[in-house]
Amino acid sequence: MGLFRRDAERHTYSDYRRWPEATRFELIDGVAYAMAPAPTRLHQEVLLELARQVANALQGQPCRAFIAPFDVRLPRAGEADDDIDTVVQPDLVVCDPAKLDERGCRGAPDWVVEILSTATAGHDQILKRALYERAGVSEYWLLHPVDRIVTVYRLEAARYGVPEVREISGRQSVGVLPGVDIDWDAFAAVFAS
């Protein structure tokens, strides 16, 4: 089951902000995609543990971590907010405080994490990977909680190189955040429940 389009119209952030909150959308190149229904319990537990570890590691550092729903506006150039046609809500975002405002983040975050589900896997692995590469997101992680693997894309000369695919175990450093390591073994209780 994939995500469905809101309609055939091209939309901007101005439209997006006026839509009722009953159904959440992401905009990618002006196309509004309805977000999947509430995530599974496993998705939420994985996100909570990951966010806890990252927030603790970033204490006292300038970068900040945020979890969805959190609007990330990705302008193509210097267009005004109302004219931006790409607004996404990744599961976890870490970014430079200079890109933060009262509406979320404007510009490419340093690190984006998406936790895959059957409803969003294709969207996250294909459409959003290409979008994050184009926007200049330095590091993009796809967590596969059911398969217990993580796929890591790193920006190299404006392109994502060959991804690192590894089992969710041991410790893993976040390349764009020196001193931030993820302790995958701390997820054992999450996967056991």
TORFINU-830189 format. One line per field, with one value per residue: residue in three letters; x negated, y, z negated of N, C-alpha, C in turn. Coordinates in nm, 2 decimals. Atoms other than C-alpha are relative to their C-alpha. Layout:
resn	ala_...
nc1	X_...
nc2	Y_...
nc3	Z_...
cac1	X_...
cac2	Y_...
cac3	Z_...
cc1	X_...
cc2	Y_...
cc3	Z_...
***
This chain:
resn	met_gly_leu_phe_arg_arg_asp_ala_glu_arg_his_thr_tyr_ser_asp_tyr_arg_arg_trp_pro_glu_ala_thr_arg_phe_glu_leu_ile_asp_gly_val_ala_tyr_ala_met_ala_pro_ala_pro_thr_arg_leu_his_gln_glu_val_leu_leu_glu_leu_ala_arg_gln_val_ala_asn_ala_leu_gln_gly_gln_pro_cys_arg_ala_phe_ile_ala_pro_phe_asp_val_arg_leu_pro_arg_ala_gly_glu_ala_asp_asp_asp_ile_asp_thr_val_val_gln_pro_asp_leu_val_val_cys_asp_pro_ala_lys_leu_asp_glu_arg_gly_cys_arg_gly_ala_pro_asp_trp_val_val_glu_ile_leu_ser_thr_ala_thr_ala_gly_his_asp_gln_ile_leu_lys_arg_ala_leu_tyr_glu_arg_ala_gly_val_ser_glu_tyr_trp_leu_leu_his_pro_val_asp_arg_ile_val_thr_val_tyr_arg_leu_glu_ala_ala_arg_tyr_gly_val_pro_glu_val_arg_glu_ile_ser_gly_arg_gln_ser_val_gly_val_leu_pro_gly_val_asp_ile_asp_trp_asp_ala_phe_ala_ala_val_phe_ala_ser
nc1	-0.09_0.08_-0.07_-0.08_0.01_-0.12_-0.07_0.09_0.05_0.13_-0.02_0.11_-0.01_-0.12_-0.12_0.03_-0.03_-0.14_-0.08_-0.03_0.09_-0.05_0.09_0.13_0.06_0.14_0.01_0.12_-0.01_-0.14_-0.10_-0.03_-0.02_-0.05_0.09_-0.06_-0.07_0.09_0.10_-0.01_0.06_0.15_0.06_0.00_0.10_0.14_0.02_0.02_0.14_0.10_-0.01_0.05_0.15_0.06_-0.02_0.10_0.13_0.01_-0.01_0.11_0.06_-0.08_-0.10_-0.12_-0.07_-0.14_-0.07_-0.12_-0.02_0.09_0.01_0.13_-0.02_0.11_-0.01_0.09_0.09_-0.04_-0.14_-0.07_-0.06_-0.13_0.02_0.07_-0.09_0.05_-0.01_0.00_0.01_0.08_-0.02_0.09_0.08_0.10_0.04_0.06_-0.10_-0.02_-0.11_-0.13_-0.08_-0.12_-0.07_0.07_0.13_0.00_0.13_0.03_0.06_0.13_-0.02_-0.14_-0.02_-0.14_-0.02_-0.09_-0.12_-0.04_-0.07_0.09_0.13_0.04_0.00_0.12_0.12_0.01_-0.03_0.06_0.15_0.04_-0.02_0.10_0.12_-0.01_-0.01_0.12_0.01_0.13_-0.01_-0.13_0.00_-0.13_-0.01_-0.09_-0.01_-0.04_0.11_0.11_0.12_0.00_0.06_0.05_0.05_0.08_0.02_0.14_0.00_-0.14_-0.08_0.01_0.08_-0.06_-0.04_0.05_-0.11_0.05_-0.10_-0.02_0.06_0.12_-0.01_0.01_0.02_-0.07_0.11_0.00_-0.01_0.11_-0.03_-0.14_0.00_-0.12_0.02_-0.11_-0.04_-0.11_-0.13_-0.03_-0.13_-0.10_-0.02_-0.05_-0.14
nc2	-0.12_-0.12_-0.12_-0.05_-0.14_-0.07_-0.04_-0.01_-0.14_-0.03_-0.07_-0.07_0.00_-0.09_0.09_0.10_-0.06_-0.03_0.12_0.04_0.09_0.13_0.08_-0.06_0.01_-0.04_-0.05_0.03_-0.06_-0.05_0.11_0.03_0.14_0.02_0.09_0.13_-0.01_0.01_0.11_0.12_-0.01_0.03_-0.12_-0.10_0.04_-0.01_-0.15_-0.05_0.04_-0.07_-0.15_-0.01_0.01_-0.12_-0.12_0.01_-0.02_-0.14_-0.10_-0.09_-0.02_-0.09_0.08_0.04_0.12_-0.01_0.11_-0.03_-0.09_-0.12_-0.04_-0.03_-0.07_0.01_-0.09_0.02_-0.12_-0.09_-0.03_-0.03_0.12_0.03_0.05_0.13_0.11_0.12_0.00_0.14_0.02_0.12_0.04_-0.07_-0.10_-0.07_-0.11_-0.12_-0.10_-0.11_0.04_0.01_-0.11_0.04_0.10_0.12_-0.01_-0.04_0.04_0.14_0.04_0.07_0.14_0.04_0.14_0.05_0.13_0.05_0.09_0.05_-0.11_-0.11_0.05_-0.05_-0.15_-0.04_0.05_-0.05_-0.14_-0.09_0.01_-0.09_-0.14_-0.04_-0.01_-0.12_-0.11_-0.01_0.06_0.07_0.14_0.05_0.14_0.07_0.11_0.10_0.07_0.14_0.08_-0.04_-0.06_-0.15_-0.04_-0.13_-0.08_-0.12_-0.09_-0.01_-0.08_-0.03_0.12_0.11_0.11_0.13_0.00_0.10_0.08_0.08_0.05_-0.09_0.06_-0.07_-0.14_-0.06_-0.15_-0.08_-0.06_-0.14_-0.05_0.06_0.03_0.06_0.15_0.07_0.13_0.09_0.11_-0.06_0.03_0.14_0.01_-0.05_0.11_0.12_-0.02
nc3	0.00_-0.01_0.05_-0.11_-0.03_0.04_-0.12_-0.11_0.01_0.05_0.12_0.07_0.15_0.04_0.00_0.10_0.13_0.02_0.00_0.13_0.06_0.01_-0.08_-0.02_-0.13_-0.04_-0.14_-0.07_-0.13_-0.02_0.01_0.14_0.03_0.14_0.08_0.04_0.13_0.12_-0.01_0.08_0.13_-0.02_-0.06_0.11_0.10_-0.06_-0.01_0.14_0.04_-0.09_0.04_0.14_-0.01_-0.07_0.09_0.11_-0.06_-0.05_0.11_0.01_-0.14_-0.07_-0.07_0.08_-0.05_0.00_-0.05_-0.07_-0.11_0.00_-0.14_-0.06_-0.12_-0.08_-0.12_-0.11_-0.01_0.11_-0.01_0.13_0.05_-0.06_-0.14_0.01_-0.04_0.06_0.15_0.05_0.14_0.03_0.14_0.08_-0.07_0.08_-0.09_0.04_0.05_-0.09_-0.09_0.08_0.03_0.08_-0.08_-0.02_-0.06_-0.14_-0.05_0.02_0.12_-0.01_0.01_0.00_0.02_-0.03_0.05_-0.11_0.02_-0.13_-0.07_-0.04_-0.04_-0.13_0.00_0.07_-0.06_-0.13_-0.02_0.10_-0.01_-0.11_0.05_0.10_-0.07_-0.07_0.09_0.07_0.13_0.01_0.04_0.00_0.05_-0.01_0.10_-0.03_0.13_-0.01_-0.04_0.09_-0.08_-0.02_-0.12_0.02_-0.12_0.04_-0.12_-0.04_-0.13_-0.03_-0.03_0.10_-0.05_0.03_0.14_0.10_0.05_0.11_0.09_0.11_0.12_0.03_0.00_-0.13_0.01_-0.10_-0.06_0.00_0.14_0.08_0.14_0.01_-0.04_0.03_0.07_-0.05_0.10_0.08_-0.06_0.01_0.07_-0.09_-0.10_0.07_0.04
cac1	0.00_-0.16_-0.08_0.19_0.19_0.43_0.52_0.37_0.30_-0.04_-0.07_-0.29_-0.36_-0.09_0.17_0.02_0.06_0.43_0.53_0.71_0.50_0.72_0.50_0.13_-0.05_-0.40_-0.47_-0.73_-0.78_-0.43_-0.26_-0.08_-0.11_0.11_-0.10_-0.04_0.20_0.06_-0.27_-0.29_-0.39_-0.73_-0.79_-0.71_-0.93_-1.23_-1.18_-1.16_-1.48_-1.67_-1.55_-1.64_-2.00_-2.05_-1.90_-2.12_-2.43_-2.36_-2.31_-2.53_-2.60_-2.46_-2.27_-1.92_-1.71_-1.34_-1.08_-0.78_-0.55_-0.81_-0.80_-1.12_-1.09_-1.32_-1.34_-1.51_-1.66_-1.57_-1.20_-0.96_-0.82_-0.47_-0.62_-0.82_-0.68_-0.86_-0.77_-0.85_-0.82_-1.10_-1.08_-1.40_-1.58_-1.90_-1.99_-2.19_-2.01_-2.06_-1.80_-1.53_-1.24_-0.89_-0.76_-1.03_-1.34_-1.41_-1.69_-1.85_-1.90_-2.24_-2.09_-1.75_-1.62_-1.31_-1.18_-1.03_-0.69_-0.51_-0.30_-0.60_-0.90_-0.90_-0.82_-1.11_-1.36_-1.30_-1.13_-1.25_-1.61_-1.63_-1.48_-1.72_-2.01_-1.90_-1.84_-2.18_-2.10_-2.44_-2.34_-2.02_-1.94_-1.66_-1.58_-1.42_-1.29_-1.13_-1.44_-1.67_-1.90_-1.99_-2.08_-2.30_-2.35_-2.62_-2.65_-2.98_-3.03_-2.66_-2.55_-2.48_-2.75_-2.70_-2.50_-2.63_-2.39_-2.44_-2.26_-2.12_-2.36_-2.66_-2.74_-2.72_-2.86_-2.66_-2.91_-2.79_-2.77_-3.11_-3.08_-2.72_-2.70_-2.39_-2.39_-2.18_-2.20_-1.98_-1.70_-1.70_-1.40_-1.21_-1.26_-1.18_-0.84
cac2	0.00_0.33_0.69_0.86_1.20_1.46_1.57_1.65_2.02_2.17_2.31_2.54_2.58_2.86_2.59_2.34_2.57_2.62_2.25_2.10_1.89_1.59_1.44_1.52_1.58_1.61_1.82_1.70_1.92_2.06_1.72_1.66_1.31_1.20_1.06_0.71_0.66_0.66_0.46_0.12_0.08_-0.07_0.24_0.47_0.27_0.27_0.65_0.72_0.53_0.68_1.04_0.98_0.88_1.16_1.43_1.31_1.31_1.66_1.82_2.13_2.12_2.37_2.10_2.01_1.70_1.70_1.43_1.42_1.60_1.88_2.07_2.07_2.33_2.27_2.57_2.54_2.89_3.19_3.18_3.31_3.04_3.07_2.97_2.66_2.35_2.09_2.03_1.70_1.55_1.30_1.09_1.24_1.56_1.71_2.05_2.36_2.62_2.88_2.69_2.69_2.92_2.91_2.69_2.43_2.40_2.59_2.43_2.09_1.93_1.78_1.44_1.28_0.95_0.77_0.46_0.24_0.08_-0.11_0.20_0.43_0.21_0.28_0.65_0.68_0.47_0.62_0.95_1.10_0.96_1.15_1.46_1.46_1.41_1.70_1.92_1.85_1.65_1.53_1.20_1.00_0.69_0.44_0.22_-0.11_-0.22_-0.54_-0.66_-0.49_-0.32_0.04_0.18_0.49_0.74_1.00_1.30_1.29_1.56_1.65_1.28_0.99_0.73_0.36_0.31_0.14_-0.14_-0.30_-0.49_-0.30_-0.41_-0.28_0.09_0.32_0.67_0.94_1.07_1.43_1.46_1.39_1.23_1.10_0.72_0.51_0.21_-0.04_-0.29_-0.05_-0.14_-0.50_-0.45_-0.27_-0.56_-0.82_-0.67
cac3	0.00_0.11_0.01_0.21_0.38_0.24_0.59_0.93_0.84_0.78_0.43_0.22_-0.15_-0.15_-0.05_-0.29_-0.59_-0.53_-0.51_-0.80_-1.04_-1.02_-0.74_-0.74_-0.41_-0.27_0.04_0.28_0.59_0.54_0.52_0.19_0.05_-0.24_-0.52_-0.64_-0.94_-1.29_-1.30_-1.46_-1.82_-1.71_-1.49_-1.79_-2.03_-1.79_-1.73_-2.10_-2.18_-1.89_-1.98_-2.35_-2.26_-2.01_-2.24_-2.52_-2.30_-2.17_-2.51_-2.52_-2.14_-1.89_-1.68_-1.78_-1.73_-1.64_-1.58_-1.35_-1.31_-1.23_-0.90_-0.70_-0.42_-0.13_0.10_0.44_0.42_0.22_0.27_-0.01_-0.24_-0.08_0.26_0.14_0.30_0.09_-0.28_-0.45_-0.79_-0.85_-1.17_-1.31_-1.20_-1.33_-1.21_-1.25_-1.47_-1.20_-0.99_-1.27_-1.30_-1.46_-1.17_-1.18_-0.96_-0.64_-0.44_-0.43_-0.77_-0.85_-0.93_-0.85_-0.97_-0.83_-1.00_-0.73_-0.73_-0.47_-0.38_-0.34_-0.24_0.13_0.09_-0.16_0.03_0.37_0.38_0.06_0.10_0.43_0.27_-0.02_0.21_0.43_0.13_-0.02_-0.33_-0.44_-0.59_-0.54_-0.74_-0.66_-0.96_-0.88_-1.23_-1.11_-0.93_-1.19_-0.94_-0.88_-0.54_-0.55_-0.26_-0.29_-0.05_0.14_0.41_0.41_0.46_0.23_0.26_0.22_-0.09_-0.40_-0.50_-0.84_-1.10_-1.39_-1.66_-1.84_-1.81_-1.51_-1.47_-1.30_-1.05_-1.04_-1.42_-1.58_-1.92_-1.85_-1.85_-1.84_-2.08_-1.88_-2.17_-2.37_-2.13_-2.23_-2.47_-2.20_-1.95_-2.22_-2.30
cc1	-0.09_0.08_0.08_-0.02_0.13_0.08_-0.10_-0.06_-0.15_0.02_-0.13_0.02_0.12_0.13_-0.01_0.04_0.15_0.08_0.03_-0.10_0.04_-0.09_-0.13_-0.05_-0.14_0.01_-0.14_0.01_0.14_0.11_0.02_0.03_0.06_-0.10_0.08_0.08_-0.10_-0.10_0.03_-0.07_-0.15_-0.07_-0.02_-0.11_-0.14_-0.03_-0.03_-0.14_-0.11_0.00_-0.06_-0.15_-0.06_0.02_-0.10_-0.14_-0.02_0.01_-0.13_-0.06_0.10_0.11_0.11_0.07_0.15_0.06_0.13_0.12_-0.09_-0.03_-0.14_0.03_-0.13_0.01_-0.11_-0.10_0.04_0.14_0.06_0.06_0.13_-0.02_-0.08_0.10_-0.04_-0.01_0.01_0.00_-0.07_0.03_-0.10_-0.09_-0.10_-0.06_-0.07_0.10_0.03_0.12_0.14_0.07_0.13_0.08_-0.07_-0.14_0.01_-0.14_-0.03_-0.06_-0.13_0.03_0.15_0.01_0.15_0.01_0.10_0.11_0.05_0.07_-0.09_-0.13_-0.04_-0.01_-0.13_-0.13_-0.03_0.02_-0.07_-0.16_-0.05_0.02_-0.11_-0.14_-0.01_-0.01_-0.13_0.00_-0.12_0.00_0.15_0.00_0.14_-0.01_0.11_0.03_0.04_-0.12_-0.13_-0.13_0.02_-0.08_-0.04_-0.05_-0.07_-0.03_-0.15_0.00_0.14_0.08_-0.02_-0.09_0.07_0.04_-0.07_0.13_-0.05_0.11_0.01_-0.05_-0.13_0.02_-0.03_-0.02_0.08_-0.11_0.00_0.01_-0.11_0.04_0.14_-0.01_0.14_-0.03_0.12_0.04_0.10_0.14_0.05_0.14_0.11_0.03_0.06_0.15_0.10
cc2	0.12_0.12_0.05_0.15_0.07_0.03_0.02_0.15_0.01_0.09_0.06_-0.01_0.09_-0.09_-0.09_0.05_0.02_-0.13_-0.04_-0.11_-0.14_-0.10_0.08_-0.03_0.04_0.06_-0.03_0.05_0.04_-0.11_-0.03_-0.15_-0.01_-0.09_-0.12_0.03_-0.01_-0.12_-0.11_0.03_-0.03_0.13_0.11_-0.03_0.02_0.15_0.06_-0.03_0.07_0.15_0.02_0.00_0.12_0.13_0.00_0.04_0.14_0.11_0.09_0.03_0.09_-0.07_-0.04_-0.11_0.03_-0.12_0.05_0.01_0.13_0.03_0.03_0.06_-0.01_0.08_-0.04_0.11_0.08_0.04_0.02_-0.13_-0.04_-0.07_-0.13_-0.11_-0.14_0.01_-0.14_-0.01_-0.13_-0.04_0.07_0.10_0.06_0.11_0.11_0.10_0.12_-0.03_-0.01_0.13_-0.05_-0.11_-0.13_0.02_0.05_-0.03_-0.15_-0.03_-0.07_-0.15_-0.03_-0.15_-0.03_-0.14_-0.06_-0.08_-0.05_0.11_0.10_-0.05_0.05_0.15_0.05_-0.04_0.06_0.15_0.09_-0.01_0.10_0.15_0.05_0.02_0.14_0.13_0.02_-0.05_-0.09_-0.15_-0.04_-0.14_-0.05_-0.12_-0.10_-0.08_-0.14_-0.09_0.03_0.03_0.15_0.02_0.15_0.06_0.12_0.08_0.01_0.07_0.02_-0.13_-0.10_-0.11_-0.13_-0.01_-0.10_-0.07_-0.09_-0.04_0.09_-0.08_0.07_0.15_0.05_0.15_0.07_0.09_0.16_0.07_-0.06_-0.02_-0.06_-0.14_-0.05_-0.14_-0.09_-0.10_0.05_-0.02_-0.14_-0.02_0.04_-0.11_-0.12_0.01_-0.03
cc3	0.00_-0.05_0.12_0.01_-0.05_0.12_0.12_0.01_-0.04_-0.12_-0.06_-0.15_-0.04_0.00_-0.12_-0.14_-0.03_0.00_-0.14_-0.05_-0.01_0.08_0.02_0.14_0.00_0.14_0.05_0.14_0.03_0.00_-0.15_-0.02_-0.14_-0.07_-0.05_-0.14_-0.11_0.01_-0.10_-0.14_0.01_0.06_-0.11_-0.10_0.05_0.01_-0.13_-0.05_0.07_-0.04_-0.14_0.01_0.07_-0.08_-0.11_0.05_0.04_-0.11_0.00_0.14_0.07_0.09_-0.08_0.07_-0.01_0.06_0.07_-0.10_-0.02_0.14_0.04_0.14_0.08_0.13_0.10_0.01_-0.12_-0.01_-0.14_-0.05_0.07_0.14_0.00_0.04_-0.05_-0.15_-0.05_-0.15_-0.04_-0.15_-0.09_0.09_-0.10_0.09_-0.08_-0.05_0.09_0.10_-0.07_-0.01_-0.06_0.08_0.02_0.05_0.14_0.05_-0.04_-0.14_0.02_0.00_0.00_-0.02_0.03_-0.05_0.09_-0.05_0.13_0.08_0.06_0.06_0.14_0.02_-0.07_0.07_0.14_0.01_-0.10_0.00_0.11_-0.04_-0.09_0.06_0.07_-0.09_-0.08_-0.14_-0.01_-0.03_-0.01_-0.04_0.02_-0.10_0.04_-0.13_0.01_0.04_-0.09_0.07_0.01_0.13_-0.01_0.13_-0.05_0.13_0.03_0.14_0.05_0.04_-0.11_0.06_-0.03_-0.14_-0.09_-0.06_-0.11_-0.09_-0.12_-0.13_-0.02_-0.01_0.14_-0.01_0.11_0.06_0.00_-0.14_-0.09_-0.14_-0.02_0.05_-0.04_-0.06_0.04_-0.10_-0.10_0.05_-0.02_-0.07_0.09_0.10_-0.07_-0.03_0.11
***
